[in-house]
Amino acid sequence: MFKKQSSILGYWKAIEYFSPQSIPFVNNHSKEDPVFLFEDDYSCIWNNPSGQHYPKLEYKQSRQYHLYIGVYKQNIIENILSEKFGHDENIFNERELSESCLFFITLDAMGIPIEDSIILSSSSWAINNTLENDINSRNWLKGFDESFQDIKQFFNDYINQFGRNDRNSLEPNYRNLKIMFNTIIDRLGYEKLINNLEIRIKPVSIYESKDSNTESDFLNSFYLDELEKLSSFTTNSDLGVPLSKYLTINNDTNVNKRVDCRKDLKFVYNMLAPNKYPKGRWPSKGHFPLVLSQQFALNSLFNSNVDLFSVNGPPGTGKTTLLRDLMANIVVERAIKIASLDDPFNGFIEDSSLEWESGSYKRKIKKLQEEICGYEMVIASNNNGAVENVTLEIPGINAIDESWLEYINYFKEISNEVMSNESWGLFAGRLGNKSNRSKFASDFYFGRHDSNVKHFLEELKYFETDPVLCKEEWTKSLLKFKKLHSLENRLRNKRQEVFNAIINIDKIREVILRNEAIYSKNFENKEIWKKEKEKLQQEIRSINDNIEINNDYRLRHKEFKPSLLEIIFTFGRKFKIWNIKDLEFIELDKELVLKLSELRKLQNDIDRNYEHYNLIFIESKKELDSNRDNLKNLEKIILDSKEKWGEHTIPDINRWKKNLDYTEKSSPWADDEWNKVRAELFIASLKLHKAFIMINARSVKTNLNALFNDVLTGSLPKEVKEVSVLNCWRTLFLIVPVLSSSFASYSRLFSRLKKESLGWLLIDEAGQSAPQNAAGAIWRSQHSVIVGDPFQLEPIVNIPFSWQNAIKKRFNVPDIFMPSRSSVQLLADRVNNWGTYIDTDESKIWIGSPLKVHRRCNNPMFNICNTIAYDGMMVSGKNNIQSNNIITPSQWIDVQSKDAQGHWIKEEGKQTEHLIQYLLEKDIASNQIFLISPFRDVVRNLKKIAKKFNGINAGTIHTVQGKEADVVILVLGGNPEKPGAKSWASSKPNLLNVAASRAKERLFIIGNMHLWGKYRYFDTCIKYLLENVRSHVN
């Protein structure tokens, strides 16, 4: 199995070789971020005083110049390699044509090339390597590092000719620099790749003290080095459990272990037992609890000891709400460990092996107690904006109910600085790229020069000076936490008793039914033997009576015994007659006595049987009566709980089976009392964390000094141990429980950390992330929780399918691992045992633990999305009463024009303008109107229309992913002569699903209904829109 996984990683590495980062476009007029063509001596702006003000230098800043040499459009390279890999004849491509370059260098303020500043494009190298080598050859994609080092050494030697103090020195002018660039291209053998050498120059400002720490390798894939490392591993244990599971081949997944949560309601019911609930919960706004599918996902995660778990979260189903509760419980679990430490005042352990030299400083890293490690949380995503938004929302003042604000004081003032906004506490921080890291270090730890707020370093110094205060705070916080922890346990156990009663009541009803059957049978048996006994007794009485009668008859018969004379005179005849009769009496008596003896014996047997069955009957009656009493007690327990906590909080599985809406909107066991205590426990956990930090301030300061001065600035000595760096990170996570990063920055941010070093990875919008992007982050995490929706927009992949397919064959990996056929979400869903099957037109897709209550869109948008993408799985959490009834209902505006410019239909543009004017006249806010289209031709024209109306947003459907508006206008366009575009847009439900699910109140689609109605998903959309219009007319 490992060989297959290694092949997958190798395949992804090869894909990333061909994935260049985009470079900036030429922009001569920008004063803040200008980019020029480098084409003559006038372009040498270090010699041009008029250009020196671009951009403005701040105090202690100096000028540098970034040069992008050998600029090319991605489609040029596509044309070159398509000859080798083949063309995608039937693939419609709406990807934006990005630009990259062959290599990059940096010049100083005088225009002199800076040593080691050259960056070689891995994409250009890989393309050239592929042209020179067969894809199946051993040399394919081998030797990039060697080529890079060779060209770097050549570059370093060459630039020694610039800026020397002798007559042989080269001037940094256009001619000399271009000669150097052409020489480098010749040495690389790139003549085939480019005909016309285009060079761009971008002036930048850098702080002199930090110029060595710039992240210069932005030209190549952010994931290449990470995948190189992972693909070099030789065993499964090197990959770790989560990543190994993530790379599972479909054939190796055990589908028999899957639990379909839409079908197996009994399993769901049992997973929602109170003893399976997380101890802590988020103090949510409005005190609203999680609904059933959210709680099921969370309980499954925490009770199954899984290392890779996926949650399928369509838009508006509460993904962020779920993540908040997850984060709250992880903090509570760590607080439980902190509270149980034998010596909390020594939360960090001295370990001389963790030290390192940093200039004149010796970093004496303290090791955090192992019991409180493994609770670190990183939230990551492909979308930098999305992950930053989540990080800003979590500590935001609106993230918790205002009733809790007075109870929380978790470094609030510092958090306000970090968030640049009002917040409730220091719960999350934005890291990732260098800019975010620098800002976080300043706002959080060192403090800004323009701020009067005491930064964290000052706080720690203050804590060191007042140990009495710190100890008092610890004692008080610990007492409060333990009290709430104990109370939460009691409340949990009480509800578990009710749950047990519900589970047992059905069992005991079944037992009672069996008891009643046994009771009836035993009663019947007892009565049978009773009757037998009575019958026998009657027979015995009858025989006794007959014996007495016979004896009486004989006695009387004896009175008639002939005398001696009678015997003589009758010659014995009379005696003979009498004797015969007497003998008959004697014989009868014998028979009756014998019969009586036999009956006496039988009576003993019957009496024993009767006693036996009567005893069984008595016992069965006792058991029946006892179970009936138990049933009454259980019924009373349940009835009392409903009266106390509310009937709606006590789950009823029989009602679940009848009413899907009721089931999904219910919040089992979420009564106010328990919910409040669980939220209070989370708040008490934060206070305990703060007190723990206070009593260990010296160790915390030591580790954070090392983190912010060495680790985050990139000045960490190479020989420093991973465990040393890990303890620096663990210390920061102890203070700020959640840190964020994009996948692109993850490997640099945590470059010194290894397999499963961090506790929790929370991936957001995983459906939009290419599968290889998350590999390194999953590898460094003990638990990965993947949240997303594969039915929203798929990952953007810049490599044509034909290339991916050809490379896939080279590595012999399944289609599911192709970037254009998969996502982080899809790979994680396959190995999650808790989920459901979604029927699509092509097949059934297994999705992990789905969230089902949608609270964003009214109808018809909800019905459209639920039908085309989610197999009718979702239920609406809105009242579906359209809040603005003064405007026309959602509808399809049919435009039959065939006059097309590219995919832009001019008449559709006119209809769009009319509709916007109408909406604005009806007082719809302009910033609540989105203009979107699947095609860039259309979007370019929509942006022109949007400029006429201040505040309206226009963009491709990709640009509105994760956003929402009251009104969405989807302008389809689509050249009637190019049906391939419509086939592309309707190949999957994703594109239409995203468009419709952005609209909260109204969806207007403008396009040719006849032409678009021939395509799947759009035909369903037309049906619902027409029904919607008819319902409003009626």
N, C-alpha and C positions, 0 to 999 in steps of 0.2 A: 504493500500500500504506500509506503514511504516513497518508493520510486515514482509512483504516479504523482504524488504531491510535489516532489522535486521537479518533475516535468512541468507541472502547472506553474510553479514559481519561475522556472526558466522561460516558459512561454510568456508570462507577464513581463519579465525582464526584457525580453526581445521586443515586445510591444512598446515598452517605455523608451527603448532606444529611438524609436521612430516618432516620439511625442515631444516635439520642441515646445518651449514656452514662447508666447507671442512677444514681439518687441514693440516699442512705441511707434506710432505713426508720426510722420512729419507734421510739425505744428509750429510754423515760423512766428505766429502772432501771439502765442501764449507768453505772458510775463512770468507766470508761476512755474510752468512746466514745459518749456520750449524744446523742440526737437528740430534740428536743421539737417539738410543734405550737406554732406561733406564732399564738395566737388571742385573747389579751387582754393587759392590762398586766402581769399576773403572769408572762406569757411573756417579758417584757423582763428577762431574767435578769441583765443588767448592773446592774439596780436591785434585784436580789433577792440579798442576801448569802448566803442558804442555798444558792444555786446556784453560788456562786463557786468551790467546790472541784472543779467538773467542767470539764475534767480538771485534775489537779494541775500547778501551774506549777513548772518547774525554774529553776535559776539563769540569769539573763539572758533569761528568756522573758516574754512578755506575752500577754494574752488577745485573741483576735479571735472574731467570730461569723460563721458562714456561713449565709446565708439562701437558701432555695430557694423561689422564688415561682411560684405557679401550678402546683402539683403535679398531674400527670395520669397515669393508667394508659395504657399503650401501646394497649390494646384500644379505648379511647375514640377515639383518633385513627384506629385501624384502621376503626372503624365509620364515621367521617366520610369517610375517603378511599375506602372500599369502594363507597360510592355513586357515586364518580367513576370508579374503576378496575374495579369489579366484584368479586364475592365468589368465594372459593375453595370452592365447594360441596362438592367431593369430596376436599378436603384435610383430613386429620386433623392438628390442631395441638397438639403437646405442649410448645410453647415456654412458658417461664416468663414471666408477665406482668410486665414490668419497669415501673418508674416513672421519669418524668423531670419537668422543670419548664420553664416558659416562659423564665425568666431567673434569674440568680443575682447576689447582691451580698455584699460583706463589710462588717461593722461593726467599729469599733475597740472597745477595752475599755470605752468609755463609751457604746457603742451608736450612735455617729455613723457614718454611711455613709462609706466610704473612697473617695477620688477614683479614678476609672478602674477600680474593682473590679467594675463590672457586666459580666456575661457573658450575651450573648443566645444562646438556643438556636437553632442552625441548623435543627434538626428542626422546631421550632414555626414558625419563619419560613418554611421550605419548605412546610409543610402549609398555612399561611395563603396563601402565594403561589400554591399549586396550586388552592386554592379560588377565588382571584380571577382566575387566568389559565388559559387552556387549555394543556394539556401541550405542544401543538405550536406555541404562540405564541412570538414572539421574546423576550418578557419573562419567560418561565418560568424560574425559578431565577436571575434576574439581579438584582443589586443588594443582596445580603446585606451585603457590606462597607459599602456606603453607609448602609444601614439601621442597621447596628451602630454606625458612627461617629456617626450622627445621634443615636441613643438614648444613646450614651455622653456626647456633649456635653450633651444635655438633662439627663441624670442628674447630670453634674458641676455644671451650673448650678443644678439644683434643690437639691442637698445643701448648697449654700452657706448655705441657710436654717437648717441645723442647727448647734448649738453656738456661735452667735455671742454676743458679749457685749453684746447690746442686747435691748430688750423685744420686738422682732420675731422673735427667735430661736425656732426650733421645737425643742420637746423631743423626744428620740428615744423616743417612746412608741408604743404599738400603733396608736392612731388616726392619728397623723401619718405613721407609716411606711406604713400601709395606704393612706392617701390617695395617697401618692407612688407606691405600686405600681399602684394602679388608674389613676392618671394615665399612667403608662408604658404600661400595657396598652391604654388608649384611644389613645395616640399611635401605638402599633404596629398598631392595628386588629385586636386579637386577641379581640374580644368573642365571636366565633362559636366560639372554641376552648374556652372554659371558662365554666362556669356558677357554680360555687362556688369561690372563691379559697382554696386551701389553701396554707399557708406553713409551712415547717419551718425550725428553727434548730438549728445545731450549734456548740457552743463548741469552739474549737481553741486550741492553744498554739503560738506561733511564737517563734523566736529574733529578738530585736530587730535584730541586725546583718544578718539574712538575709531580712527580711520582703519585700524587693523582689524576691526570687528565687523566690518560690513559684510553682508551676505551677498557675495558677488556672483555665485553660480546660479543665477536665475534663468540662464539660457537653456538648461537641460531639465529633463523630467525630475520632479521632486522625489520620485519614488525609486529611481534607478539604483542608487547606492543601497537602499534598504532591501530591494529585491535581490540584488547581487549577494548581499550577506545571507539572506534567508535561503536562497537557492543553493548556497554553498554548504549548507548543513548536511550531515550524513545520516542522521537518525531521527526518528519520530520524537524522541525525547528532547532533541534540540529545538524542535518547533514548538513544543508545549502542547497541552491538551486543547485549549480554545482554537488555536490556529490549525491544528491537525483536524479538528472537527469541521472547521470552516472549509477546509480543502477536501472534504470527503467526496469521493466519486459517487454519483447517483446510485450506482449499482450496490454500493456498500452501505447505503442508508437502510435502516431497519423500519420499513413502513408499517410493520405489524405492531410496533410500539406506539404508533400515533394514536392520539385521542382527539376525535372530532368534537370540539366543544359546542357545535350546533346540534349534534345528535346525542351525545352522551351527557344528558343533563344530570344524571346521578353523579357522575364524576365531577362535574362543575359544582354541584351542590356540596359535595364533600370537600372540595378544595376551598370552598367559602366558609368552612367551619371557623368559628371565632379563634380557636387555638392556632389557626394558620395565618391569621392577620398579622401584618407588621406591627410592632409595638408603637412606633411613632408615625405620625402623619403630619402633613403640611397644614399650618393654620390658615386655611384657604379663605379667600374673600367670600363673605356670605355664609361661611361655615359649611359649604356644600360638600357632601362626601363624594367619593368615587362611585360611579355606577357599576353595574354587575361586571361587564366585560373588562373594565379597567381594573377592578379589584381582583378578578380572576387572574389576569395577567401578572399582577403584582404578587399575589399569593403563590402562584405557580413558580414564579422566579425565586422567591425567598424560601420555599419549602421543598424544592426539588434538587438543591445543590448542583445546579447546572452552571457550566462555565461559559456557555454561549446560548443566548436566549434572544428570540426575536418577537417584536410586537408589530402587528400590521395596523397602521394608523392612518386611515383615510382623512382627508381634510375635515377640520371641525369636530373631530372625535375626541379631543382632549389629550393629545400626546404630551404636551407640556405639563398639564395637570398631573398626569401619571408620573412623569419624570420627577416632579417636585416631591410627590409622596415617596418615591423610591429614594431620593436623596435624603429626605428627612429621616427615614428609617435607618439608613446607613450611618448617619450621624448618631442616632440613638444607640445603635449597636456598638459603636465605638465608645460612646459614653458609658455603657454598661461595663466594658472592659476597663476603662479608666477608673471607674468607681470601685472595681474589684482589685486594683493594684495593691500589692503588699506595702509598697513604699512609694506613694505618688509624688513625694517631694524629691525623689530621685527618678523621675520619669525618663531621664536620659542617662546612659551608661558611658563612663570613660572608657576609651579604647584607643590606645596609642597607634594602632595599626591603621586608623582612619585618617591620620594627619597628612598634610601636604604643605609644601612651601609655596608661598605666593608673594614674590618680590621679597620685601623685608618682613613679611608677615608669615607666621606659622598658623595654618588653619587646623585647629584641634577639634575635629568633628566629634560630636557626641551622638551615640547610638540610641535611637528611640526604642523604648521597651517593645519587644516583639509582639506582645499581646495586643497592642493598640495599632498595629500596622495592618495593611491590607484593606483599609477603608478609604484610600485615596480615590478621588473621582475626577475623571477627565471627560468633558463633553466635546465631541469632535464631529466634523462633517466635512463634506467636500466643499460646501458653500460657506465661505468665510463670513459673509454677512449674516447668514442664518444662525450660525453657532454663536456669533457675537451678540445677536439679538436675544437669543435664549439666555446668555450669560448676563445681559443687562436686565432682562425681565425678572429673573429669579430674585435678586436682592432689591428690586424696585419696590417703591412704597405701595404700589397697587397689587403686589403679589400676595399680600396677606391681608386679613381682615383688620380694619382699623381698631377693633376692640382689643387686639393683641399688642398694638404698637407700644403702649406704655409699659408692657412687661418685657419687651426685648430691648436690650442695649448691648448688641454684639459689635463693638468697635464701629458704631454707627457713623461717627464723624469722619473716620478714615474711609469708610465705605462710600460716603458721599463724595469724597475726593476721587476715589477710584472710579466710581460710576459717572462722575461729573453730573450728578443728579441726586434728587432726594431718594434715600434708600432706607431700609429698615435694619440692615446689618451686613457685615462683611462675609457674605456667604459664597460669593463667586468672583472670579477674576479672569479678565481676558489676557491670554498670552498668545503663543503662536509665533507670528512673525516678529522681526526685530523691532519694528516700530511699536507694536503692542507690548513687547517685553520691556522696552525702555520706558514707555509711559507708565506701565504698571509698577516698575521699580521706583520711579520717581513719585508717583501718586501714593503708593502704599508704604514704601519702606524708607526712602531717603527724604521725601517731602519736596514740594515745589517751592521755589524761591518766592513766588507770588502768593503763597498760601500761609495763613496763620494757624491752620489746623495742625495739631500735634501728630506727626507721622509715627509709624509703627516702631521704628528704631528708638524714637524718643520715649514711647510708651514702655518699651522694654527696659530702658535705662531707669525710668521712673519706678517700675516694679522692683528692680534690683535694690533700690534705695529704701523701700518700705516693706520688708518681709512680714512685719506684723499685719499690715493691711492685707497682704496677699494670703496669709494663712487664715485670717478671719473670713475672707471671701471664699476660700476653698472649703472651710468647714461648713459655712452657711449653704453654699451651692451643693455640696455633697449630701447634706441632710435633706435638702429640698428634693434633690434628684431621687434619692433612695425612697423617700416618702411617696413620691409620685409613681416611681417604678413599682412599688409594692401595691399601691392603689390600682394601677393599671392591670396588674396581674389578677387582683381580686375581681375586678370588673370583667376581665376576660374570662376568668373561670366561671363566673356566674352565667355569662352568656353561653359558655360551652355547656353548662348544665342544661340550659334550655335547648341547645342544639342536640345534645345527647337525648333529651326527652323527645324531640321531634323524630330523631332517627329511631329511638326505641319504641315510640308509640306505634309506629307501623309494624315493627317487629312484634310488639306485645299484642297488637290486634290480630296478627297472624297466629301468634301463640294461643290467644283466646279462642280463635276459630278452631284450632286443633284441640284445645282443651275441651271445647264444647262438643266436638265430635267424639273425643275419648270419653267424656262424661256421659254422653248419650249412649255410647256403646257399652260402657261399664254399667250404666243404669239398666240397660236392656239385659245384659248378662246377669246382673244381680237379680232382676225380676224373674228371669228364666229359672234360676236356681231356687228362688223363693217359691215360685209356683211348683217346682219339682218337689221341694221340701214339703209344701202344704199338701200336695197330691199324695206323697208318700205317707205323711202323717194320717191322712184320711184313710188310706189303705190299711195302715196299722190299726187304726181305731176300728175299722170295719172287721178285720180279722180277729181282733180282741173280742169284739161283740159276737162274732160267729163262734169263737171258742166258748164264750160264756153261754151262749144259746145252746151250743152242742152239749155242753156240760149239764145245763138244765134239762135238756131233752133226755140225756142219758140217766140223770138222776130219776127223772120221772119214769123212764123206761125200766129202771131197776125196780121200781115199785110194782111193776107188772111181771116180775120174774116168777116163773111157775114154781109151785111148791113141789116137794118130793112126791107127794101122792099124785099131783097132776102129771108129773113126769112119768110115774109108773103107769097110771091109768091110760096115758096117751102113748105109752110105749116110747116116750122121749120126743115125740113129734113136736109138742108144744114148746119144750125147752130148745129144741133145735131152731125152731122159728125165732124164738126170742133171742137166742144167742147170735143168730145171724145179724139181727138188728143191732144188738149190742156191739158186735164186732165192727159194724159200720160206723157207730158213734166213736168207737176207739180209733178206727182208721182215720176218720175225719179229723179227730182231735190231733192225731199225729201229723196229718197233712197241714192243718192250720198252724200248729206249733212250728213245723219246719218252715212254712211260708213266713211266719212271723220272724223266725230267726234270720231268714234271708233278708227280709225287709229291714230288720235291725242293722244288719251289716251295711245294707245299701244306704240306710239313713245316716250312718256315720260318714260315708263318702259324700253324700249330698250335703250334709251339714258342713263338712270341711270346705267343699266347693262354694257353698253359699257364703261362709265366713270369708273365704278368700276374695270372692268377687265383691262382697259387700265392703271389705276393707279397701280394695282398689277403688271402688266407687267413692268411698268417703275421702280417700286421698285426692282423687281427681277433682272432687267437689271443692276440697280445700285449696288445691292449686288454681282452679278456676276462680274461686272467690278472691284468692290472693291477687291473681293477675287482673281481675276486674277492679280491685282496689288500687293496684298499681296504675292501671289505665286512668282511673279517676284522678289520681295524684298527678300523673303526667299531664293530663288535660288541664288540671288546675295550674300547674307550673306554666304551661304554654299560655293559657288564658290570662294569668296574672302578668306575664311578660308582655303580652300584647297591650294590656291596659296600661302598663307602666312605661313601656318604650315606644308604643305605637305599633299598630298592626302591620303597617307598611314596612317596618324594619325586620319582621320575622318572615323569612323566606318560605314560600309555599310551592314545593316542586310540582304539585298537581296543577296549580294555577299557571305555573311556568309552561306546562305542556299545552295549555289552551290559548295563551295570550303572549305573543312575541314582544309586543310593545311594552306590556307591563313588565315582562321579565327583564328586558334590556335596560329599562329606565329605573329599575329598582336598585336600592342600595342596601343589600342584606346586612343586618346587624349594625347599621350605622346610626344608632340612636345618639341623641345629643350628649348624654352623660359620658359615654365611652369615648366618643369622638373628641370631646373637649379635653379629656384627660390625656388622650394620645397626643393631641396637639401641645398640651402643656408639658408633656414629657419631652417632646422635641425642643421646646424653648428652654426647659431645664437642662437639657443636654448641651445646648449652646453655652449656657452659663457655666456649666461644669467644665466645658472645654476652655472657656476664657480663664476660669480660676486655675485650671491645670497649667495653662500657659503662663499665668502670673507667677505661680510658685516655682516654675522652671524657666524663668525669664533669661537667666544667664546662658543656659544651654541653647535655648531658642535663638537668642541673639548671635551666639557663636556660629550656629549652623546657617542662619539667614545671612549673616555677613559673607560667608563663603559662597552661598547660593547667588546673591545679587552682585557680588564683586567679581566672582570668578566664573561660576557655572553659566549664568545668563549672559555674560559679556563675551563668552567664547575664549577666555584667557586661562582656561583650566589646563594644568600640565597633563601631558598624555599619560604619564605613569600613574595617575590617581586611580584608585580602585573604584569599581562600580558601586560597592556597598557604601563608600564614603559619599559619593554623589547622591545615591539613593536616600540616605538619611537627611541630606539637605532638602531634597524634595519632600520627603515625608514630613519634615518640620513645617514646610509651607502649607502642605495639605492639612496639617493639624489645625492651622489657623484659618485658612481659606479652604473649606471642604471641596469646592468645585472649581477647577480651572479649565479653560477652553483653549482649543487650538483647531485650526484647519488641518486636514490630513497632509496638505502640502508642507506645513511647518512642523508637523509632529516629530518627524525623524530628527530634525535639527534640534528641536526643543529638548527632547529626551534622548539625545544621541548616545549618552553614556550609560543608559539603562538597558537591561537585558530582558530575557524571557520572564514573563509573568512577574515583573518587578513591582508593578502598580496594581492597586486593587480593582477598580472598576472603570471600564470604558463605556461611555454612553454615546452611541452614534445616532445622530439626528439626520433626518432626510436621507436615510440609507438607500432608498429607491433611486435616488439621483446620483449615487456614487458608483463609479466603476469598481468592479470587485477587487482589483489589485491595490486600490488606493488605501484600503483599510488593513492590509496584511500586517504591516509593521506595528500599527497601533494594537491590533488584536494580539500579536505576539508578545507585546510588553505587558499585557493585562491578564489578571487572574480570572476576571469575569467580564464578558462583553455583552452589553444589552443593545440590540440593534433595533432601531425604531424607524419605520418609514412605510412607504406605500409603493409597491411595484407597478401600480396602475396610474400613478402620476407620471410626469415626464421622466424618461429614461436618461441614463448618463450620456453626456455629450462626449463623443469619441471622435477624435480628429483623424483617425486612421481609417481609410476605406475598408469596407468589408472584405474585399478580395485579398488585401494584404493580411488581414487578421486570419482569414481562412487558410491562406497558404502557409503562414507561420504556424498555425494550429496543427496542420498536417505534419509539419516538421517535428513538432513535439508530441504528437499523438495524444492530444487531450480532448475531452468531450466538449461539445458546443456550449454547455452551460457556463464554461469558464471564459468564453469569448466576451470581451468588453461590450460589444454591441448587441450581445444576446443575454446579458445578465446584469446584475448589480450586487452590491453588498447585501441588500435586503433579500434578494432571491437565493443567494448562497446560504445565508443564515436561516431562512425559512425552511429549507430542505431538511435541516438537521434538528429542528425544533419539534419535539414530540407533541406539543400542545398547539392546536390550530384548527383549521378547517379547509375543506376543498372548495375552490371557486370554479364553477363551470364557465369556460370560455367557449368561443366558437370552435376552437381547435382542440382543446384538451382540458383536463382538470388540473388546476394549479393548487398546490398545497401552500397555504400561507400561515405564518406563525401567529398565535394568540391575537385574534383580531379585536379591535375596538369598534363598536357597532352603533353607538348613539351619535348621530350627526347634528350639530347645533349651529351650523353656519347658514345654510341656504334654505330659502323657502322653496315651495314647488313653483314651477315644474323642474327647477334645477336639480332638486334633490332626487326626484324620480328618474330624471335623465341619467344622472351619475350612478344611482343605485342599480339601475337596470343594465346599462352598458358595461359597467366595470366591476360591480360587486355582487352580481348574482342575487340581487334582492336581499342581501345579508343585513344591510343597515336599517335602522329605524330613525325616524326624525325626532329630534329633541326640541324642535321649534313648534310653535302653535300653528304655523303655516297660514296665519292671517296676515296678508300683505299689509305692511305698516303704512304704505303710501298709496292709497287707493285713488288718488287724484290723477295719477299718470296711467298711461295705457299699459295693459298687461304684457308680460314677456311674450315674445312672438318672433316668428321668422318673417323678415321683410324680403320678399321675393324680387330679385332684379334679374331680368332676362337678357340683358345686354351682352353682346359677344365682342364688343370693342375692347380689346385687351392690349395693355402695354406690359409685356412680361406677364406677371400674374395680377397686375393691377387693373381693375375694371373701373373706369372713370365714373360710370353711373352709380356704382356702389359708393363711391366717395361722396357724390352729391346727396345720396340718401343718408349717409352718415352725418353730414353737416346739418341736414334738416332735422334729424333726430336729436342731435346735440342741442340745437337751438330750442327745440321743443322742451327737452329736459331742463335746460337752464331757465326757461320761462316758468316751469313748474317748481322752481326753487330747489332743484337738485344741485347740491354742492359740486363744483367742477372737480374737486379732488376726490370725489366719490364716483367718478366716471373713468373707466378703463377702456381704451381702444386697443384691441389686440387682433392679431392675425397670425396664421401659421407661416406666412411667406414674407420674406424681407422686402420684396418689391412693394408689397402692400403696406408694410410698416413704414417704409420711407415716406410714402404719401400720407399715411395717417399722421405722422409726426408733423407734417406741414399743416394739416388740418388742426391738430392739437394746438399749434402755436397761435392760431386765431382765437382760441378760447383759453384764457389764462388758467392754469392749474390742472388741466386735463392731462392724464398720462397716456402715452402710446408706446407700444412695444410688441415684440414677438411674444408668443405664449410662454416661451422659456423665461422671459423677463418678469412675468407675474407669478411664477411658481412661488408658493408660500405667502402670497399677498391676497387681499380681498377688497372688494368695493361694493357699494350699494348697487351700482349698475355696471354691467359689462356689455360692451358692444363688440361682437365678434364679426369682423369683416373678412369673409372667406376669400374673395378673389378667386384666382385659379383660372389660368388660360384655357378656354374651351378646346383649344387645339393640342393641349398637353395634358391628357388625362392621367399621366403618371403621377402628377402632383397630387391629384385627389386620391389616387390609390395609396400614395405614401401617407397622406393625412388620415386615411381611414384604415390603415393596415392593423392598427391596434386602437383600443378605446382611450389610450392615455391622453392624446392631444385634446380631444373633445372633452374628456373628463376634467382636465385641468381648467380649460376655458369655462366650462359651466360651473365648476365648483368655486370659482373666484367670486361669483355674483351672489350677494346676499338677498337682494330684493328683486332685481330684474335682469333678465338676459335677453338681449336682442341680437339675432343673427341676421346678417345682411349677405345675401348671395343668391345664386341661381338654385331655387328649390328643386327644379326638375332634374338638373344635372347632379347636384349633391345628394339628392334623395335616392339615387341609384346605389349609393355606397353604404356599407354596413355602419352601424352606429349613428350615422347622420339620419338614416331613415327612422330610427327610433326617436331621435331628437325631434324630428319634424312631427311625428305622431303626438308627442307630449305637448309640444308648443301649440299645435292646432287644437288639441283638447283644452288647453289652458285658455285660449282665446274664446272658444265656444262656451266654456263654463262662465266666463265673465259676461258674455253677451246674454246668456240665460239668467 
